[in-house]
Amino acid sequence: MKKITLLLLLVFTTAAHAQIGVKAGLTFNNDEGIFKSVNTAYQQKGKNNVGYHIGVFKEFKLAGFFVEPEILYVTYKNKYLAETNESFDVRYQRVDIPVSVGTTFAKLFKLQAGPVLSYYFKDNIDWKNVSDIKKDDFSIGLQLGAGVEFHKFHVDLRYDFPLSDRQTDFVKNQNLKFQTKNTPKLFHVSVGYEF
């Protein structure tokens, strides 16, 4: 919680001084993920969940087009069921750096697309006696979006998807090996304000 508070403080301080925009919204995870035991043949699909995102953006206008880089904190989770009927969550926390190129029409609507680099800095596994967590730290994906821009307000709907699967390996009770694998296809609904 302390890290999130510091991130929010940094986001709003930066936005106030650099004349950039802030945005926040909901993140809908469209991927259930797969949980499997390395020691046995057990494999189970998970359940997806809703998360959120918050960050800063800057829009640069160029001859009928715009370029919009962003820095976003994104969190979402999957719920899994183990062989022992214990359920647990894996909460993913990452920093996204999307750079979208788009166009505005009718001075109101916008369409955009571009690459997104994601850095996963934490996979929180709320299952007892878990250790040796190893994860894929970086992911590259694509993002497609549409939105409405009215004065300084932005409302965006985006879909982002990675170009490869992501895996997290961990150990429970010092000898049972497990892994989760997912391809996080995310819908982001956000509201932003440009200073």
Sequence and secondary structure as in RCSB ss.txt:
>XXXX:A:sequence
MKKITLLLLLVFTTAAHAQIGVKAGLTFNNDEGIFKSVNTAYQQKGKNNVGYHIGVFKEFKLAGFFVEPEILYVT
YKNKYLAETNESFDVRYQRVDIPVSVGTTFAKLFKLQAGPVLSYYFKDNIDWKNVSDIKKDDFSIGLQLGAGVEF
HKFHVDLRYDFPLSDRQTDFVKNQNLKFQTKNTPKLFHVSVGYEF
>XXXX:A:secstr
 HHHHHHHHHHHHHHHHHT EEEEEEEEE    EEEESSSS EEE EE EEEEEEEE  EEETTEEEEEEEEEEE
EEEEEE TTS EEEEEEEEEEEEEEEEEEETTTEEEEEEEEEEEEEEEEE STTEEEEEE  EEEEEEEEEEEEE
TTEEEEEEEEEESS EEEEEEETTTEEEEEEE   EEEEEEEEE 
